[in-house]
Amino acid sequence: MISRTMPPETGLLFPVTRRIPLRFLAGCHIVQTPLQRMTGTCLFFLYSSGCTTLVPGMRKADAECLSAKLTHGGKLL
């Protein structure tokens, strides 16, 4: 079964899960500061209709893989 939602989780003390339907996903963006380049992490932004979701502290390799799967070669799924 193929999942039609993207569930990013946030929060340390009170975990929060947001489900973003893939059909409403408008784009994604990877941002790295110099300190994050040293640690191999990044900020991953997901843009959808009505909200922007930030996934902080994601590994750069994981973010690139997820971005490639979501955009499918520059074309959004």
Backbone as JSON, one array per atom type, in Angstrom:
{
  "sequence": "MISRTMPPETGLLFPVTRRIPLRFLAGCHIVQTPLQRMTGTCLFFLYSSGCTTLVPGMRKADAECLSAKLTHGGKLL",
  "N": [[0.84, -1.17, 0.0], [0.58, 2.2, -0.85], [1.6, 5.1, 0.77], [-0.17, 8.11, 1.11], [0.38, 10.38, 2.49], [2.57, 12.71, 4.14], [4.19, 12.38, 7.01], [5.66, 14.45, 9.09], [7.38, 14.56, 12.22], [7.53, 16.35, 15.28], [8.84, 17.95, 18.26], [10.03, 17.48, 21.58], [9.36, 17.07, 24.31], [6.56, 16.94, 24.12], [5.53, 15.09, 21.7], [4.6, 15.82, 18.34], [2.72, 15.09, 15.51], [2.3, 15.84, 12.17], [0.26, 15.47, 9.4], [0.69, 15.68, 6.03], [-1.03, 15.76, 3.13], [0.12, 14.29, 0.13], [-0.78, 15.24, -2.31], [-1.22, 17.91, -1.89], [1.24, 18.98, -1.53], [3.54, 21.45, -2.32], [6.23, 22.0, -2.71], [9.75, 21.56, -1.8], [12.63, 22.35, 0.16], [16.11, 22.55, 0.83], [18.24, 23.68, 3.33], [21.39, 24.74, 4.52], [23.48, 25.74, 7.15], [26.79, 27.05, 7.9], [27.7, 25.71, 10.25], [26.0, 23.51, 10.28], [26.86, 22.25, 7.96], [29.31, 21.28, 8.83], [28.47, 19.35, 10.67], [26.92, 17.7, 9.14], [24.2, 17.93, 8.93], [20.94, 19.41, 8.18], [18.39, 21.88, 7.38], [15.12, 21.14, 6.54], [12.62, 22.15, 4.49], [9.17, 21.95, 3.94], [6.72, 22.8, 1.68], [3.35, 23.51, 1.47], [-0.1, 23.9, 0.5], [-1.26, 26.42, 2.4], [0.49, 26.04, 4.6], [3.87, 26.05, 5.91], [6.26, 23.72, 6.64], [8.86, 22.99, 8.84], [11.6, 20.88, 9.14], [13.91, 20.36, 11.36], [17.44, 19.61, 11.84], [17.84, 17.36, 10.25], [19.53, 14.68, 8.62], [21.76, 15.37, 5.94], [22.0, 13.61, 3.74], [19.68, 12.07, 4.02], [17.74, 14.05, 3.66], [18.24, 14.84, 1.0], [17.64, 12.46, -0.35], [14.9, 12.16, 0.31], [13.91, 14.51, -0.83], [14.45, 14.03, -3.55], [12.76, 11.84, -3.98], [10.26, 12.98, -3.47], [10.12, 15.06, -5.35], [10.68, 13.8, -7.71], [12.67, 13.92, -9.85], [12.66, 16.71, -10.37], [10.04, 17.15, -11.0], [7.14, 17.53, -9.28], [5.5, 15.07, -7.29]],
  "CA": [[0.0, 0.0, 0.0], [1.36, 3.42, -0.96], [1.14, 6.15, 1.66], [-0.48, 9.36, 0.43], [0.64, 11.49, 3.39], [3.95, 12.91, 4.6], [4.01, 12.69, 8.44], [6.81, 14.89, 9.88], [7.16, 14.57, 13.66], [8.31, 17.36, 15.99], [8.62, 18.03, 19.7], [10.8, 16.59, 22.44], [8.56, 16.74, 25.48], [5.24, 16.58, 23.62], [5.66, 14.81, 20.26], [3.5, 16.25, 17.48], [2.79, 14.56, 14.15], [1.43, 16.5, 11.2], [0.14, 14.71, 8.16], [0.5, 16.54, 4.86], [-1.35, 14.94, 1.94], [1.1, 14.53, -0.93], [-1.37, 15.98, -3.42], [-1.17, 19.33, -1.56], [2.64, 19.38, -1.38], [3.9, 22.37, -3.4], [7.66, 21.99, -2.92], [10.62, 21.34, -0.66], [13.86, 23.14, 0.07], [17.14, 22.15, 1.79], [19.09, 24.81, 3.73], [22.48, 24.37, 5.43], [24.35, 26.78, 7.67], [28.16, 26.51, 7.99], [27.79, 24.74, 11.35], [25.32, 22.28, 9.86], [27.73, 21.57, 7.0], [30.32, 20.54, 9.61], [27.84, 18.21, 11.35], [26.24, 16.85, 8.17], [22.75, 18.06, 9.07], [20.36, 20.51, 7.41], [16.99, 22.23, 7.61], [14.32, 20.67, 5.4], [11.35, 22.85, 4.45], [8.1, 21.41, 3.09], [5.73, 23.83, 1.39], [2.06, 23.0, 1.0], [-1.11, 24.95, 0.49], [-1.68, 26.81, 3.73], [1.49, 25.98, 5.67], [5.27, 25.69, 5.66], [6.71, 22.86, 7.73], [10.31, 22.93, 8.98], [12.12, 19.68, 9.79], [15.29, 20.72, 11.7], [18.38, 18.57, 12.27], [17.76, 16.17, 9.4], [20.79, 14.38, 7.93], [21.75, 15.89, 4.57], [21.75, 12.51, 2.81], [18.26, 11.73, 4.12], [16.97, 15.15, 3.06], [18.39, 14.76, -0.46], [16.88, 11.29, -0.8], [13.47, 12.47, 0.42], [13.63, 15.54, -1.83], [14.44, 13.37, -4.87], [11.56, 11.01, -4.08], [9.08, 13.83, -3.53], [10.08, 15.85, -6.57], [10.77, 12.84, -8.82], [13.44, 14.48, -10.95], [12.27, 18.08, -10.66], [8.6, 17.2, -11.18], [6.5, 17.17, -8.02], [4.57, 13.93, -7.38]],
  "C": [[0.89, 1.24, 0.0], [0.75, 4.48, -0.06], [0.94, 7.44, 0.87], [-0.28, 10.57, 1.33], [2.1, 11.53, 3.76], [3.86, 13.3, 6.06], [5.28, 13.15, 9.15], [6.45, 14.96, 11.36], [8.06, 15.61, 14.3], [8.03, 17.26, 17.47], [9.44, 17.03, 20.47], [9.95, 16.12, 23.62], [7.17, 16.26, 25.08], [5.34, 16.34, 22.12], [4.39, 15.2, 19.49], [3.74, 15.67, 16.09], [1.8, 15.32, 13.28], [1.41, 15.67, 9.94], [-0.18, 15.68, 7.03], [0.16, 15.63, 3.68], [-0.41, 15.29, 0.79], [0.51, 15.32, -2.09], [-1.37, 17.49, -3.16], [0.26, 19.84, -1.41], [3.05, 20.23, -2.59], [5.41, 22.38, -3.68], [8.44, 21.7, -1.65], [11.94, 22.05, -0.92], [14.82, 22.67, 1.16], [18.04, 23.35, 2.06], [20.14, 24.3, 4.71], [23.25, 25.61, 5.86], [25.76, 26.21, 7.72], [28.34, 25.48, 9.12], [27.11, 23.42, 10.98], [26.12, 21.53, 8.8], [28.79, 20.74, 7.71], [29.73, 19.29, 10.25], [27.1, 17.28, 10.4], [24.73, 16.89, 8.28], [22.26, 19.24, 8.23], [18.96, 20.82, 7.92], [16.22, 21.83, 6.36], [12.95, 21.33, 5.49], [10.4, 22.13, 3.5], [7.05, 22.49, 2.92], [4.46, 23.15, 0.87], [1.07, 24.15, 1.03], [-1.55, 25.24, 1.92], [-0.63, 26.74, 4.81], [2.88, 25.68, 5.11], [5.74, 24.91, 6.87], [8.23, 22.77, 7.7], [10.68, 21.65, 9.72], [13.58, 19.96, 10.11], [16.13, 19.49, 12.06], [18.32, 17.3, 11.46], [19.12, 15.94, 8.75], [20.69, 14.82, 6.48], [21.43, 14.8, 3.56], [20.28, 12.1, 2.83], [17.38, 12.78, 3.46], [17.05, 15.11, 1.54], [17.61, 13.59, -1.04], [15.38, 11.57, -0.78], [13.07, 13.52, -0.62], [13.54, 14.93, -3.23], [13.19, 12.53, -5.06], [10.29, 11.85, -4.2], [8.98, 14.6, -4.83], [10.2, 15.0, -7.82], [11.44, 13.46, -10.05], [13.02, 15.89, -11.34], [10.77, 18.25, -10.86], [7.95, 16.72, -9.91], [5.53, 16.02, -8.22], [3.14, 14.37, -7.24]]
}
